[in-house]
Amino acid sequence: MFNYRKNILIYFYILLFIHLFIWTLIPSITNNNLPLDTIEALAWGSNLDWGFDKHPPGSAFFPEIFYFLFGSQDWAYYLLSQIFVIFSFFIVFKFSEEIFNNKFLSFLSVILLEGIYFYNFTSPEFNVNVCQLPFWSLTIFFAWKIFNSKKINIYHCFYLAIFAAIGFLSKYLFIYLLISILILFFYQIIILKDKKFDFKYLISVEVFLVLLIPHLVWLFNNDFITIKYAFSRAGLDELNYINHLKFPIIFLIKQILILLPTLIMLYLILKKININFNLKDRKLLFLLFINLLPICLLLLTSIITGSKIRTMWMTPFYLFFGTLLIYIFQNFLEMKKIKNFLIFFLFIFLLSPISYGTVSLLKDNKRTDYPGKKIAMEVEKKWNSEFKDPINVVLGDEWTAGNLSYHLRSRPAWEGKVDKSKLDSYNKYICLEKVCVGVK
């Protein structure tokens, strides 16, 4: 008979390995080309800067490291994405151990995350949302260390600042977590009064700001283009009063649907429920602040500004949701129902990659069906018929030119949209439909 309390660590590491293996293998064998956001990140990485027209530089840095190690091997970037996911799961597990002092409950907290499609079906595409995951989890982990300790450790403040800065440099939306943590610390000092203000808090602020300086300088020099793009994506350039109601309602409905498999999974292991919230419970208070407050702040932003919250933006927001649910319902778990729980978990765990692979194989008009390698070979053949020098620069949109940058053996640097003033500075170049390649 299955003994769920023995060898939990072994089961946990097996889960991480299987997740890593499946979600690296399936897209590697069913996709013909990398997804859009991954190609964009690689395009930016070919010409690294402290920012780009759409996002800060974090999501470009890590794919570029993998390109240096593996080159244009598609599986490497699916692996990169899953490393970010399972590392985040590992931090969630270690954090949950400190909350529960119970490895089994910590394991359940991670298992529940497999019901959220951000961590399975959409995870093969390495993008700014996936890039936030390890830094979101580490920021919360060290925020807990500071919140829960009687005496603040200077190293915890330092680590918090570093991981918060990298997270923010991955995507500005990270600010919602940082504001929530800041409010939590103020609540602890002013309302709970169980800790006095310590100047060590300022270490986190100072280190965080210092690490952002290069990007802030880049923003000033580039007319805040990244922030303008963020406003545009949120629909803030549209003036429509109905959006202040429509978008928040749509957002809430989507969140319920996203969380439904996890909630069903939890329900299958619960007995009769009788919940009494104790807001003096420090652990519960911390979990509520880091799980619900960022979502509430984002929802409030949508209500006030009428901005549209895109579903994929929520990718890091639910990392500790399993821990919150297990903490609230830990006294109502019925281990006699563990079999039904595991059956539904395995159903979700297997259904997601099967669905992904089926969609990838049956649909032939997706970005991942783009013949990027074939087009790169044709461009290279045309170039070699006219010039001997290897291509070292490419112009065009991130998708078309980014694919050339990724697939061409010379790994040309992507230098933005097609621009005649840039072409004039090239020694040699040829222009095809939508792109230009050349030698600088």
C-alpha positions in Angstrom: 0.0 0.0 0.0 1.2 3.5 -0.8 2.8 5.1 2.3 2.5 8.8 1.7 4.5 9.8 4.7 7.7 7.9 3.9 10.4 9.2 1.6 8.6 12.5 0.8 11.8 14.1 -0.5 12.3 11.2 -2.9 8.8 11.6 -4.3 9.3 15.4 -4.5 12.5 15.1 -6.5 10.9 12.5 -8.7 8.1 14.9 -9.4 10.5 17.7 -10.3 12.5 15.4 -12.6 9.5 14.0 -14.4 8.1 17.6 -14.8 11.4 18.8 -16.2 11.7 15.8 -18.5 8.2 15.8 -19.9 8.0 19.5 -20.5 11.4 19.6 -22.2 10.7 16.6 -24.4 7.1 17.2 -25.6 7.7 20.7 -27.1 11.1 19.6 -28.4 9.6 16.9 -30.5 6.3 18.5 -31.5 7.4 22.1 -32.3 9.3 23.0 -35.5 10.3 26.4 -34.2 10.7 28.2 -30.9 7.7 30.3 -29.7 7.5 34.0 -30.3 8.5 35.3 -26.9 11.6 33.0 -26.8 12.7 34.2 -30.2 12.2 37.8 -29.1 14.3 37.2 -26.0 17.1 35.6 -28.1 16.9 38.5 -30.5 17.4 41.0 -27.7 20.1 38.7 -26.2 22.1 38.8 -29.4 22.7 42.5 -28.8 22.4 42.8 -25.0 21.6 46.2 -23.6 20.1 47.5 -20.3 16.6 47.5 -21.8 14.6 47.0 -25.0 11.5 48.5 -26.5 9.2 46.1 -24.9 10.8 44.9 -21.6 13.7 45.4 -19.3 16.8 43.2 -19.9 16.3 40.2 -17.6 14.5 37.9 -19.9 17.2 38.4 -22.6 20.2 37.7 -20.4 19.4 34.0 -19.5 18.6 32.7 -23.0 21.8 34.3 -24.2 23.8 32.3 -21.6 22.1 29.2 -22.9 22.9 30.2 -26.5 26.5 30.5 -25.5 26.4 27.0 -24.1 24.1 25.2 -26.5 23.8 27.4 -29.7 20.6 27.0 -31.8 19.3 23.8 -30.1 15.6 24.3 -29.5 15.4 21.8 -26.7 17.9 23.9 -24.6 15.4 26.8 -24.3 12.5 24.5 -23.3 14.9 23.1 -20.7 15.8 26.6 -19.6 12.1 27.4 -19.0 11.5 24.2 -17.0 14.6 24.9 -14.9 13.0 28.2 -13.9 9.7 26.4 -13.1 11.1 23.5 -11.0 13.6 25.7 -9.2 10.6 27.9 -8.2 8.8 24.7 -7.0 11.9 23.9 -4.9 11.9 27.3 -3.2 8.1 26.9 -2.6 8.8 23.5 -1.0 11.6 24.9 1.3 9.4 27.9 2.2 6.5 25.6 3.0 8.7 23.5 5.2 9.3 26.5 7.4 5.6 27.2 7.5 4.4 23.7 8.3 7.5 21.9 9.6 6.0 19.0 7.7 7.4 17.7 4.5 4.2 16.0 3.4 2.2 19.2 3.6 5.0 21.0 1.8 4.8 18.4 -0.9 1.0 18.9 -1.2 1.6 22.6 -1.6 3.7 22.0 -4.7 1.5 19.3 -6.1 -1.4 21.7 -6.1 0.6 24.0 -8.4 0.5 21.4 -11.1 -3.2 22.1 -11.5 -2.4 25.7 -12.6 -1.7 25.8 -16.3 0.9 28.6 -16.0 3.2 25.9 -14.6 2.6 23.3 -17.2 0.8 24.1 -20.5 2.2 27.6 -21.1 5.6 26.9 -19.4 7.6 25.8 -22.5 7.7 29.4 -23.8 10.5 31.1 -22.0 9.4 34.7 -21.7 9.3 37.6 -19.2 6.6 35.9 -17.1 8.5 32.6 -16.7 11.7 34.6 -16.1 10.1 36.2 -13.0 9.4 32.8 -11.3 12.6 32.0 -9.4 13.1 35.6 -8.4 9.5 35.9 -7.2 9.9 32.8 -5.1 13.3 33.9 -3.7 12.1 37.4 -2.9 9.2 35.9 -0.9 11.5 33.4 0.8 13.8 36.1 2.1 11.0 38.4 2.9 9.7 35.7 5.2 13.1 35.3 6.8 13.1 39.0 7.6 9.4 39.0 8.7 9.7 36.0 10.9 13.1 36.7 12.6 13.4 38.6 15.9 16.7 40.1 14.8 17.0 41.1 11.2 19.9 39.4 9.4 21.8 41.8 7.1 22.4 39.1 4.6 18.7 38.4 4.3 18.1 42.0 3.4 20.9 41.9 0.9 19.6 38.7 -0.8 16.1 40.2 -0.8 17.3 43.3 -2.7 19.3 41.3 -5.3 16.5 38.9 -6.2 13.9 41.7 -6.1 16.0 43.8 -8.5 16.5 40.9 -10.9 12.8 40.2 -10.8 11.9 43.8 -11.5 14.5 43.8 -14.4 12.6 40.8 -15.8 9.2 42.6 -15.8 7.9 45.8 -14.2 4.8 43.9 -13.0 7.1 42.6 -10.2 6.5 45.9 -8.5 3.1 44.6 -7.2 4.9 42.0 -5.1 7.4 44.5 -3.8 4.6 47.0 -2.8 2.8 44.1 -1.0 5.9 43.2 0.9 6.6 46.8 1.8 3.0 47.2 3.1 3.5 43.9 5.1 6.6 45.3 6.8 4.8 48.5 7.6 1.9 46.6 9.0 4.2 44.5 11.2 6.0 47.6 12.6 3.0 49.9 13.0 -0.1 47.7 13.6 1.3 44.5 15.0 4.1 46.3 16.8 6.1 43.1 17.2 9.1 44.6 15.6 10.7 48.0 15.7 12.0 49.8 12.7 15.6 48.7 11.9 17.9 50.6 9.6 18.9 47.3 8.1 15.6 47.5 6.1 17.2 50.4 4.2 19.9 48.0 3.0 17.4 46.3 0.8 16.1 49.6 -0.6 19.6 50.9 -1.3 20.9 47.8 -2.9 17.7 47.4 -5.0 18.0 51.0 -6.3 21.7 50.8 -7.0 21.2 47.6 -9.1 18.5 49.5 -11.1 20.7 52.5 -11.9 22.0 51.2 -15.3 18.5 50.4 -16.4 17.1 53.7 -15.2 19.9 55.5 -17.2 18.9 53.5 -20.2 15.2 54.5 -19.7 16.1 58.2 -19.6 18.3 57.9 -22.7 15.5 56.0 -24.6 12.6 58.2 -23.8 11.0 55.7 -21.4 10.0 53.5 -24.4 9.6 50.4 -22.2 7.2 52.1 -19.9 5.2 53.5 -22.8 4.9 50.0 -24.2 3.7 48.6 -20.9 0.9 51.3 -20.8 0.0 50.5 -24.4 -0.3 46.7 -23.6 -2.5 47.5 -20.7 -4.8 49.6 -22.9 -4.1 52.8 -21.0 -4.0 54.7 -24.3 -7.7 53.9 -24.8 -10.4 56.1 -23.1 -13.4 54.0 -22.5 -15.3 54.2 -19.2 -16.9 50.7 -19.5 -13.4 49.2 -19.3 -13.2 50.2 -15.6 -15.9 47.6 -15.0 -15.5 45.1 -17.9 -11.8 44.3 -17.6 -11.9 43.7 -13.8 -14.9 41.3 -14.2 -13.3 39.4 -17.0 -10.1 39.2 -14.9 -11.9 37.7 -11.9 -13.8 35.1 -14.1 -10.5 34.0 -15.7 -8.8 33.6 -12.3 -11.6 31.3 -11.1 -11.3 29.2 -14.2 -7.5 29.1 -13.9 -7.6 27.9 -10.3 -10.5 25.5 -10.8 -8.4 22.3 -11.3 -6.3 23.1 -8.2 -9.5 23.8 -6.1 -11.0 20.5 -7.3 -7.8 18.7 -6.4 -7.9 20.2 -2.9 -11.6 19.4 -2.5 -10.9 15.7 -3.1 -8.8 15.5 0.0 -11.0 17.5 2.4 -13.5 16.4 5.0 -16.1 18.7 6.6 -14.9 22.3 6.7 -15.3 24.8 9.5 -12.8 27.6 9.0 -12.0 30.4 11.5 -9.5 32.9 10.4 -7.1 34.1 13.0 -5.5 37.3 11.7 -3.1 37.3 14.6 -1.6 34.2 13.1 1.7 35.5 11.7 2.1 32.7 9.2 -1.4 33.1 7.8 -1.0 36.9 7.7 2.2 36.6 5.7 0.6 34.1 3.3 -2.4 36.4 2.8 -0.2 39.4 2.1 2.1 37.7 -0.4 -0.7 35.8 -2.2 -3.7 38.0 -2.3 -2.5 41.5 -1.9 -0.5 41.6 -5.2 -3.7 40.3 -7.0 -5.9 42.9 -5.2 -3.5 45.7 -6.1 -3.5 44.6 -9.8 -7.3 44.4 -9.7 -7.5 47.9 -8.1 -5.2 49.2 -10.9 -7.6 47.8 -13.5 -10.7 49.3 -11.8 -9.1 52.8 -11.4 -7.4 53.0 -14.8 -9.6 50.8 -16.9 -6.5 48.8 -17.9 -6.7 45.3 -19.3 -5.0 42.6 -17.3 -3.6 39.9 -19.7 -4.0 36.4 -18.4 -0.3 35.4 -18.8 0.8 38.3 -16.5 -0.5 36.3 -13.6 2.1 33.5 -14.1 4.2 34.2 -11.0 1.3 35.4 -8.8 0.1 31.9 -7.8 3.4 30.3 -6.9 2.5 30.2 -3.1 -1.2 29.7 -3.6 -0.9 26.0 -2.8 0.9 26.8 0.5 -1.9 29.2 1.4 -4.6 26.6 0.7 -2.9 23.8 2.6 -2.3 26.1 5.5 -5.9 27.2 5.7 -7.3 23.7 5.3 -4.5 21.6 7.0 -6.8 20.5 9.8 -9.5 19.3 7.4 -7.3 17.0 5.3 -8.6 13.4 5.2 -5.8 11.0 4.2 -8.3 8.3 3.5 -9.1 10.3 0.3 -5.5 10.5 -0.8 -6.2 7.9 -3.6 -8.8 10.1 -5.3 -6.6 13.1 -4.9 -3.6 11.4 -6.5 -5.8 10.0 -9.4 -7.0 13.5 -10.2 -3.5 14.9 -9.9 -2.1 12.3 -12.3 -5.0 13.0 -14.7 -4.1 16.7 -14.8 -0.4 16.0 -14.8 -0.7 13.8 -17.9 -3.6 15.6 -19.7 -1.6 18.8 -20.0 1.4 17.5 -21.9 -0.8 15.3 -24.0 -3.0 18.2 -24.9 0.0 20.4 -25.7 1.5 17.8 -27.9 -1.8 17.1 -29.7 -2.4 20.8 -30.4 1.1 21.2 -31.6 0.9 18.3 -34.0 -2.6 18.9 -35.4 -2.5 22.6 -35.9 -0.2 23.8 -38.6 -0.6 27.6 -38.5 1.1 28.3 -35.2 4.2 30.4 -34.6 6.0 27.1 -33.7 5.3 25.9 -37.2 7.3 28.7 -38.8 10.1 27.4 -41.0 12.7 29.5 -39.4 15.7 27.3 -40.1 14.7 26.8 -43.7 14.3 30.5 -44.3 17.7 31.2 -42.6 19.3 28.7 -45.0 17.8 30.4 -48.0 19.0 33.8 -46.8 22.5 32.5 -46.1 22.6 30.9 -49.6 21.6 34.2 -51.3 24.1 36.1 -49.2 27.0 33.7 -50.0 26.2 34.0 -53.7 27.1 37.7 -53.4 29.5 38.1 -50.5 32.2 36.1 -48.7 32.0 37.9 -45.3 29.7 36.2 -42.7 26.5 38.1 -41.8 27.0 39.9 -38.5 23.9 42.2 -38.3 20.2 41.8 -39.0 17.4 44.3 -39.1 13.6 43.7 -38.9 10.9 42.9 -36.4 11.8 40.7 -33.5 10.1 37.6 -35.0 11.3 37.6 -38.5 14.8 39.1 -37.9 15.0 37.3 -34.6 14.6 33.9 -36.3 17.4 34.8 -38.6 19.6 35.9 -35.7 18.9 32.6 -34.0 19.2 30.2 -36.9 22.1 31.7 -39.0 25.4 30.1 -38.1 27.2 33.4 -37.8 24.7 34.5 -35.0 24.2 38.1 -36.3 23.2 40.8 -33.8 19.7 42.0 -34.0 19.7 45.8 -34.3 16.0 46.7 -34.4 13.6 47.6 -37.1 14.7 48.2 -40.7 16.1 51.7 -40.8 17.8 53.4 -43.7 20.1 55.4 -41.4 21.4 52.1 -40.0 21.8 50.6 -43.4 24.0 53.5 -44.5 26.5 52.5 -41.8 26.8 48.9 -43.0 29.6 48.0 -45.4 27.5 45.4 -47.2 23.9 44.4 -47.0 21.0 42.9 -48.8 17.3 43.4 -48.1 14.6 40.8 -48.5 10.9 40.9 -47.5 10.7 42.5 -44.0 14.4 42.0 -43.1 17.9 43.2 -44.1 21.1 41.4 -43.3 24.6 42.8 -43.6 28.1 43.3 -42.4 29.0 46.2 -40.1 
